[in-house]
Amino acid sequence: MDNTPSNLVNLINPVKIPVQTALTIMILTIRNMVCDRCIRVVREELETLGLTVNRVDLGEVDVDDLPPSVSSDQLRDMLLANGFDLVDDKKQSLVEHTKRLLINEIQHLKGERHPAENLSAFLERKLGYDYSYLSGLFSASEGQTLEKYAIALKIEKVKEWLQYDELTLTEMAWRLGYSSVQHLSGQFRQVMGQTPGQFKKAATVSRRSVDSI
């Protein structure tokens, strides 16, 4: 039985939403959209192709149905040329939705989690699936566990703050949901092989882009 949500749609199976003009709206799931620049690039490129763009969020775009002059292959080629890709599988759409929620919550600090709500409970609430199902699907698709992915996002955020000397470790721990500074520091050292203080003092700062995590 396919347990993927029916509300996750893609280019092959677009949602057709009637509007007064008799147009339909297509919801596209797009891989590797991780920042505001990605949103701007995708919107500009879609509009250049002649599409009417109604909404652009990380990983998801609403457009009016493709005009006759634009094929799905042209759309995919444009996205690939800019480092993105269309997701045309429902299970993969769920994985991308999961990543999008974590990126928004950890990297962009959207604050959608309830107080004292851990990430597993947050994902279950937002996606409507048991965490064990989400975790298994994610691992099979991405080659790493959801936990490791979330930790990697947190470590990259800490590295960003350390590089720009924006927050104290206490503030970082609180914003990222760590139980203590010691917990944050221990996890940082486990991943990076050095303490946050050693990382901050290093002559060369090593950081990863979010889409490479």
Buried (B, 14 or more C-beta within 10 A) or exposed (E): EEEBBEEBBBBEBBBEEEEEEEEBBBBBBBBBBBBEEBBEBBBEBBEEBEBEBBEBEBBBBBBBBBEEEBEEEEBBEBBEEBEBBBBBBBBBBBBBBBBBBBBBBBBBEEEEBEEEEEBBEBBBEBBEBEBEBBBEBBBEBBEEEBEBBBBBBBBBBBBBBBEEEEBEBEEBBBBBBBEEBEEBBEBBBEBBEEBBEEBBEEEEEEEEEBBEB
